[in-house]
């Protein structure tokens, strides 16, 4: 069903703050016209000049970080300090591509065995459609927009229906930075209008970050219309602990990463796989961190409190997954309380004893639930880590780096880390395999997706 309005519904209160009408069909056509018309000039603008504008975008994200943080907290419940940090991370992303982009997009001469000079050129391909989610309202847009603005592509951006203020703020920042009219077009489109945009011959590619279900729909539409697609979908990333001399410390790392963004991150450590000799102590340490937490105001972040999830439905869906596991024999050590509505508070939880008969074994738990599994050796740990339809990221932890590397090398994932929960920075490519999608964002590979790698040959 297509959205009728875009609305700010504060998950800490369950109350609607503001509503915005969806785009008209005429406005959709105007956005398509603008993206195509502006492409003719933006693609011909020198990349050094584009870099000046992209760098100014970075500066404005930093200047407006506090304001942007409050917008995100009100829209989707993100703790304010994390929201401000997200805005600052966007600054890093735009700055990285402004600085490194000209080199990453430079011509690459290749060896010619037939004489003459052969060069691979990286050229823009045209207007793109970006479909972005609610869980990181600024960061998700930044990692799509920054490299493509540098390349000379133009963008139509359809944001999540629950994040209209964030969407408008991004448009304001781009306008303030000097992005020419039509190069970046925020559009409050409906689902039906998304299909129309993908079908339009002016659109040359589509990038979606979202659910597995959404990815299947958009991937099918893009394929039917012969459009390049990048899909960043769900994840059920393993966090494998082979051994540790500081169990409290590794538990703190695991817990902090799991509840970041209230557990609503694609690459969160949704399955903690721990060796049996340290398992009990590890679970006890997690339980200590989950016990006694109370719902709190995400704008205040008082000690001993937790933030709401993004919506009441998200909290109810997570609760149903946990209750299914408990009903079938899993142990809930702490948390797992769905608090009274209409707010979206769900107590951060620790869950063990999950088996294949439970939804929690195969489904992504998109919220603050730490699921811990016990294993007896490295082979069992790796087999369990790979027993998922997803393949976004994963990490392996051990005092013996070579031991951890051996297991990490076997992970079926787009990203793997050793003795780090993840590797997240502007220069690190992000993306997965299997049902976590395909394509990469950020880093050098982020400028290697929506690009015409044109062969340019000059005969002797």
C-alpha positions as CSV (number, residue, x, y, z in Angstrom):
1,X,0.0,0.0,0.0
2,X,1.3,3.4,-0.9
3,X,1.9,6.1,1.7
4,X,-0.8,8.8,2.0
5,X,1.4,11.1,4.0
6,X,4.9,11.4,5.3
7,X,4.7,12.0,9.0
8,X,6.8,12.6,12.1
9,X,5.6,10.3,14.8
10,X,7.7,10.6,17.9
11,X,8.2,7.0,19.1
12,X,9.0,8.2,22.7
13,X,5.4,9.5,22.9
14,X,3.5,7.8,20.1
15,X,2.2,11.2,19.1
16,X,2.2,12.6,15.5
17,X,4.2,15.8,15.4
18,X,3.9,16.9,11.8
19,X,2.6,15.6,8.5
20,X,3.5,16.2,4.9
21,X,1.6,15.4,1.7
22,X,3.0,13.0,-0.8
23,X,4.2,14.2,-4.1
24,X,1.7,14.6,-7.0
25,X,2.3,12.8,-10.2
26,X,3.2,16.2,-11.8
27,X,5.8,16.7,-9.1
28,X,7.3,13.3,-9.9
29,X,7.6,14.3,-13.6
30,X,9.1,17.6,-12.6
31,X,11.8,15.8,-10.5
32,X,12.6,13.5,-13.4
33,X,12.8,16.5,-15.8
34,X,15.1,18.4,-13.4
35,X,17.4,15.4,-12.8
36,X,17.8,14.8,-16.5
37,X,18.3,18.5,-17.4
38,X,20.7,19.2,-14.7
39,X,22.7,16.0,-15.6
40,X,23.6,17.6,-18.9
41,X,25.6,20.4,-17.1
42,X,26.6,18.7,-13.8
43,X,28.2,15.8,-15.6
44,X,30.3,18.2,-17.6
45,X,31.3,20.3,-14.6
46,X,35.0,19.7,-13.7
47,X,35.3,17.2,-10.9
48,X,37.5,19.6,-8.9
49,X,34.6,22.1,-9.0
50,X,32.2,19.4,-7.9
51,X,34.6,18.6,-5.0
52,X,34.4,22.2,-3.7
53,X,30.6,21.9,-3.4
54,X,30.7,18.4,-1.9
55,X,33.3,19.6,0.7
56,X,31.0,22.5,1.6
57,X,28.2,19.9,2.2
58,X,30.6,18.2,4.7
59,X,31.2,21.5,6.5
60,X,27.5,22.2,6.9
61,X,26.7,18.8,8.3
62,X,29.3,19.6,11.0
63,X,27.9,23.1,11.6
64,X,24.3,21.8,11.9
65,X,25.1,18.6,13.8
66,X,23.2,19.4,17.0
67,X,20.1,20.6,15.1
68,X,20.2,17.5,12.8
69,X,20.6,15.2,15.8
70,X,17.4,16.6,17.4
71,X,15.5,16.1,14.2
72,X,16.5,12.4,14.1
73,X,15.8,11.8,17.7
74,X,12.3,13.1,17.4
75,X,11.6,11.2,14.2
76,X,12.9,7.7,15.1
77,X,14.0,7.7,18.7
78,X,17.8,7.6,18.2
79,X,19.6,8.7,21.4
80,X,20.7,12.3,20.9
81,X,24.4,11.7,21.3
82,X,24.3,8.9,18.7
83,X,22.2,11.2,16.4
84,X,24.7,14.0,16.6
85,X,27.5,11.5,16.0
86,X,25.7,10.4,12.8
87,X,25.6,13.9,11.5
88,X,29.3,14.3,12.2
89,X,30.0,11.0,10.4
90,X,28.2,12.4,7.4
91,X,30.7,15.2,7.5
92,X,33.5,12.6,7.3
93,X,31.9,10.8,4.3
94,X,31.4,13.9,2.2
95,X,34.9,15.2,3.1
96,X,36.4,11.8,2.1
97,X,34.8,11.7,-1.3
98,X,35.6,15.4,-1.9
99,X,39.2,14.7,-1.1
100,X,39.7,11.3,-2.6
101,X,37.1,11.4,-5.3
102,X,39.2,13.0,-8.1
103,X,41.9,10.3,-7.7
104,X,39.3,7.4,-7.4
105,X,37.6,8.6,-10.6
106,X,40.8,9.2,-12.5
107,X,41.5,7.5,-15.9
108,X,43.3,4.2,-15.5
109,X,45.7,3.2,-18.4
110,X,45.7,-0.5,-19.1
111,X,48.3,-2.5,-20.9
112,X,47.5,-2.8,-24.6
113,X,48.9,-6.0,-26.4
114,X,47.8,-4.7,-29.8
115,X,49.7,-1.4,-29.6
116,X,48.2,2.1,-29.1
117,X,47.0,3.5,-25.8
118,X,44.0,2.0,-23.9
119,X,42.4,3.8,-20.9
120,X,39.5,2.9,-18.7
121,X,37.5,6.1,-18.0
122,X,35.1,6.4,-15.1
123,X,32.2,8.5,-16.3
124,X,28.8,9.2,-14.9
125,X,25.8,7.3,-16.2
126,X,22.9,9.7,-15.5
127,X,20.0,10.3,-13.0
128,X,19.7,7.8,-10.2
129,X,17.0,6.9,-7.7
130,X,17.9,6.4,-4.1
131,X,15.4,4.7,-1.7
132,X,16.6,5.2,1.9
133,X,15.5,3.8,5.3
134,X,14.6,5.4,8.6
135,X,17.3,3.8,10.9
136,X,20.1,6.1,9.9
137,X,18.3,9.0,8.2
138,X,21.4,11.0,7.3
139,X,24.2,8.5,7.1
140,X,22.3,6.2,4.6
141,X,21.8,9.2,2.2
142,X,25.4,10.4,2.6
143,X,27.0,7.2,1.6
144,X,24.8,7.0,-1.6
145,X,24.9,10.7,-2.5
146,X,28.5,11.7,-1.8
147,X,30.2,9.4,-4.4
148,X,27.6,9.9,-7.0
149,X,27.6,13.7,-6.7
150,X,31.4,13.5,-7.2
151,X,31.0,11.3,-10.2
152,X,28.6,13.7,-11.9
153,X,25.4,11.7,-11.5
154,X,22.2,13.4,-10.4
155,X,19.8,12.1,-7.8
156,X,16.1,11.7,-7.0
157,X,15.9,10.7,-3.3
158,X,12.9,8.9,-1.8
159,X,13.3,8.8,2.0
160,X,11.4,6.8,4.5
161,X,7.9,8.0,5.2
162,X,8.8,8.5,8.9
163,X,11.7,10.8,8.3
164,X,10.4,13.8,6.3
165,X,12.2,16.4,8.5
166,X,15.5,14.7,7.9
167,X,14.8,14.5,4.2
168,X,14.0,18.2,4.0
169,X,17.1,19.1,6.1
170,X,19.3,17.2,3.7
171,X,17.8,19.1,0.7
172,X,18.4,22.4,2.6
173,X,22.0,21.5,3.2
174,X,22.7,20.6,-0.4
175,X,21.0,23.8,-1.6
176,X,23.0,25.9,1.0
177,X,26.2,24.2,-0.2
178,X,25.6,25.3,-3.8
179,X,24.4,22.1,-5.4
180,X,22.7,23.3,-8.6
181,X,19.0,23.0,-8.9
182,X,17.9,19.6,-10.1
183,X,21.0,17.8,-9.2
184,X,19.6,16.5,-5.9
185,X,15.8,16.2,-5.7
186,X,14.0,15.2,-2.5
187,X,10.7,13.6,-3.4
188,X,8.0,12.4,-1.0
189,X,7.0,9.6,-3.4
190,X,4.5,6.8,-2.9
191,X,5.3,3.2,-3.6
192,X,3.4,3.3,-6.9
193,X,5.4,6.4,-7.9
194,X,8.6,4.6,-7.2
195,X,7.7,2.0,-9.8
196,X,7.0,4.8,-12.3
197,X,10.4,6.4,-11.6
198,X,12.2,3.1,-12.0
199,X,10.4,2.5,-15.3
200,X,11.3,5.9,-16.7
201,X,14.1,5.7,-19.3
202,X,15.8,8.7,-17.9
203,X,16.7,6.8,-14.6
204,X,19.9,4.8,-15.1
205,X,20.2,3.1,-11.7
206,X,18.5,2.6,-8.3
207,X,20.0,2.1,-4.8
208,X,18.0,0.8,-1.9
209,X,18.8,0.2,1.7
210,X,16.0,-1.6,3.4
211,X,14.4,-4.9,4.2
212,X,14.9,-8.2,2.4
213,X,11.3,-7.9,1.2
214,X,11.8,-4.4,-0.2
215,X,15.0,-5.4,-1.9
216,X,13.3,-8.3,-3.7
217,X,10.6,-5.9,-5.0
218,X,13.0,-3.1,-6.1
219,X,15.5,-5.6,-7.5
220,X,12.8,-7.2,-9.6
221,X,11.6,-3.8,-10.9
222,X,15.1,-2.7,-11.7
223,X,15.9,-5.9,-13.5
224,X,12.7,-5.8,-15.5
225,X,13.6,-2.4,-16.7
226,X,17.3,-3.2,-17.2
227,X,18.6,-0.8,-14.6
228,X,21.7,-1.2,-12.4
229,X,20.8,-1.8,-8.8
230,X,22.6,-1.7,-5.5
231,X,20.8,-3.4,-2.6
232,X,21.9,-3.2,1.0
233,X,19.4,-5.4,2.9
234,X,19.1,-7.2,6.2
235,X,21.8,-9.0,8.2
236,X,22.2,-11.4,11.1
237,X,25.9,-10.8,11.7
238,X,27.9,-13.2,14.0
239,X,30.1,-12.0,16.8
240,X,32.4,-14.9,17.5
241,X,34.3,-15.0,20.8
242,X,36.9,-17.9,20.7
243,X,38.6,-16.9,24.0
244,X,39.3,-13.9,26.1
245,X,41.3,-12.8,29.2
246,X,38.9,-10.0,29.8
247,X,35.4,-11.4,29.5
248,X,33.8,-8.3,31.0
249,X,35.6,-6.2,28.4
250,X,34.6,-8.3,25.4
251,X,31.0,-8.5,26.8
252,X,30.9,-4.7,27.1
253,X,32.1,-4.4,23.4
254,X,29.5,-6.9,22.3
255,X,26.7,-5.2,24.3
256,X,27.6,-1.7,23.2
257,X,27.6,-2.7,19.5
258,X,24.3,-4.6,19.9
259,X,22.3,-1.8,21.5
260,X,23.8,0.9,19.3
261,X,20.9,2.7,17.6
262,X,18.6,0.6,19.9
263,X,19.7,-2.5,18.0
264,X,18.4,-1.2,14.7
265,X,21.4,-1.5,12.5
266,X,21.8,-3.9,9.5
267,X,25.3,-4.9,10.5
268,X,24.6,-5.2,14.3
269,X,26.0,-8.3,16.0
270,X,22.7,-10.2,16.1
271,X,24.2,-13.6,17.0
272,X,26.9,-13.8,19.6
273,X,28.7,-17.2,19.3
274,X,30.8,-18.0,22.4
275,X,33.1,-20.8,23.4
276,X,31.6,-23.0,26.2
277,X,34.4,-22.4,28.7
278,X,33.6,-18.7,28.9
279,X,30.0,-18.8,27.8
280,X,28.4,-18.6,31.3
281,X,30.4,-15.7,32.4
282,X,29.9,-13.9,29.1
283,X,26.1,-14.3,29.4
284,X,26.2,-13.1,33.1
285,X,28.1,-10.0,32.0
286,X,25.5,-9.2,29.3
287,X,22.7,-9.8,31.8
288,X,24.1,-7.4,34.3
289,X,24.1,-4.7,31.6
290,X,20.5,-5.4,30.6
291,X,18.9,-5.7,34.1
292,X,17.1,-2.8,35.7
293,X,17.0,-0.5,32.6
294,X,14.0,1.8,32.4
295,X,12.4,3.7,29.5
296,X,13.9,7.1,29.1
297,X,13.8,10.3,27.0
298,X,16.3,9.9,24.1
299,X,16.8,13.6,24.2
300,X,18.1,13.4,27.8
301,X,19.9,10.0,27.9
302,X,19.8,9.6,31.6
303,X,21.8,6.8,33.2
304,X,20.0,3.5,33.5
305,X,17.5,4.3,30.8
306,X,17.0,3.1,27.2
307,X,15.6,4.8,24.1
308,X,12.4,3.7,22.2
309,X,12.5,1.7,19.0
310,X,11.5,3.5,15.8
311,X,7.8,2.6,16.0
312,X,5.3,0.8,18.1
313,X,4.9,-1.8,15.3
314,X,8.7,-2.5,15.3
315,X,8.6,-3.1,19.0
316,X,5.6,-5.4,18.8
317,X,7.1,-7.4,15.9
318,X,10.4,-7.9,17.9
319,X,8.4,-8.9,21.0
320,X,6.6,-11.5,19.0
321,X,9.9,-13.0,17.8
322,X,11.2,-13.2,21.3
323,X,8.0,-14.6,22.8
324,X,8.0,-17.3,20.1
325,X,11.5,-18.3,21.2
326,X,10.6,-18.4,24.9
327,X,7.5,-20.4,24.2
328,X,9.6,-23.0,22.4
329,X,12.2,-23.3,25.2
330,X,14.6,-20.4,25.0
331,X,15.7,-18.6,28.1
332,X,15.1,-14.8,28.6
333,X,17.7,-13.7,31.1
334,X,16.8,-10.0,31.2
335,X,14.6,-7.4,29.5
336,X,12.2,-8.4,26.7
337,X,9.4,-6.3,28.1
338,X,7.1,-4.5,25.7
339,X,6.1,-1.4,27.6
340,X,2.7,0.2,27.4
341,X,1.8,2.0,24.2
342,X,1.5,4.1,22.2
343,X,5.2,4.7,22.7
344,X,7.7,2.2,21.3
345,X,9.7,1.1,24.3
346,X,11.1,-2.5,24.4
347,X,13.5,-3.4,27.1
348,X,17.0,-4.5,25.9
349,X,17.1,-8.3,26.3
350,X,19.5,-11.2,26.6
351,X,18.3,-14.5,25.0
352,X,19.9,-17.9,25.0
353,X,18.9,-21.5,24.0
354,X,17.6,-20.5,20.6
355,X,17.2,-23.5,18.3
356,X,16.3,-24.0,14.7
357,X,12.6,-24.5,15.5
358,X,12.4,-20.8,16.6
359,X,11.8,-17.7,14.4
360,X,14.8,-16.1,16.2
361,X,17.2,-18.6,14.7
362,X,16.7,-17.6,11.1
363,X,15.0,-14.3,11.2
364,X,16.7,-11.0,11.7
365,X,16.0,-9.5,15.1
366,X,16.0,-5.8,14.3
367,X,16.1,-4.4,17.8
368,X,17.9,-4.6,21.2
369,X,18.1,-8.3,21.7
370,X,21.4,-10.1,22.3
371,X,21.1,-13.7,21.3
372,X,24.0,-15.9,22.6
373,X,24.9,-19.3,21.4
374,X,27.4,-21.8,23.0
375,X,29.9,-23.7,20.9
376,X,32.6,-26.2,21.7
377,X,35.3,-25.6,19.0
378,X,36.3,-23.3,16.2
379,X,34.7,-25.5,13.4
380,X,31.3,-25.4,15.2
381,X,31.6,-21.7,15.7
382,X,32.2,-21.1,11.9
383,X,29.5,-23.5,10.9
384,X,27.0,-21.7,13.1
385,X,28.2,-18.3,11.9
386,X,27.5,-19.3,8.3
387,X,24.1,-21.0,9.0
388,X,22.1,-18.0,7.9
389,X,20.5,-16.7,4.7
390,X,22.3,-13.4,5.3
391,X,25.9,-12.4,4.7
392,X,26.5,-8.8,5.6
393,X,29.3,-8.7,8.1
394,X,30.8,-10.5,11.1
395,X,33.6,-10.5,13.6
396,X,35.9,-12.9,15.3
397,X,37.6,-12.2,18.6
398,X,40.6,-14.0,20.3
399,X,43.8,-13.4,22.1
400,X,45.4,-15.5,19.3
401,X,45.1,-13.3,16.2
402,X,46.1,-16.1,13.9
403,X,43.3,-18.3,15.3
404,X,40.8,-15.5,14.9
405,X,42.0,-14.9,11.3
406,X,41.5,-18.5,10.4
407,X,37.9,-18.4,11.4
408,X,37.3,-15.0,10.0
409,X,38.6,-16.1,6.6
410,X,35.8,-18.6,6.5
411,X,32.9,-16.2,7.1
412,X,30.5,-16.0,4.2
413,X,30.0,-12.3,4.4
414,X,30.7,-9.0,2.6
415,X,32.7,-7.7,5.6
416,X,34.7,-9.5,8.2
417,X,36.7,-8.1,11.2
418,X,39.2,-9.5,13.6
419,X,39.2,-8.2,17.2
420,X,36.9,-5.4,16.3
421,X,33.1,-5.3,16.3
422,X,33.2,-3.8,12.8
423,X,35.2,-1.5,10.6
424,X,33.1,1.5,10.0
425,X,34.6,4.7,8.4
426,X,34.3,6.6,5.2
427,X,37.0,4.7,3.5
428,X,35.8,1.2,4.4
429,X,33.5,-0.4,1.8
430,X,30.1,-1.5,3.1
431,X,27.9,-4.3,1.6
432,X,27.0,-8.0,1.8
433,X,26.4,-11.2,0.0
434,X,23.6,-13.8,-0.1
435,X,20.3,-12.3,0.9
436,X,22.0,-9.3,2.4
437,X,22.1,-7.9,-1.1
438,X,24.8,-6.8,-3.6
439,X,26.9,-3.9,-4.4
440,X,29.1,-1.7,-2.2
441,X,29.0,1.7,-0.7
442,X,31.7,3.9,0.9
443,X,35.4,3.7,0.3
444,X,37.0,3.2,-3.2
445,X,34.2,0.8,-4.1
446,X,31.5,3.4,-3.4
447,X,32.6,5.2,-6.6
448,X,32.7,2.0,-8.6
449,X,29.0,1.2,-8.8
450,X,27.0,3.8,-10.8
451,X,29.7,4.5,-13.2
452,X,30.4,4.0,-16.9
453,X,33.8,2.2,-17.0
454,X,34.4,3.3,-20.6
455,X,37.2,2.0,-22.7
456,X,39.0,4.8,-24.5
457,X,41.5,3.6,-27.2
458,X,43.8,5.6,-29.4
459,X,45.5,3.6,-32.1
460,X,49.2,4.0,-32.9
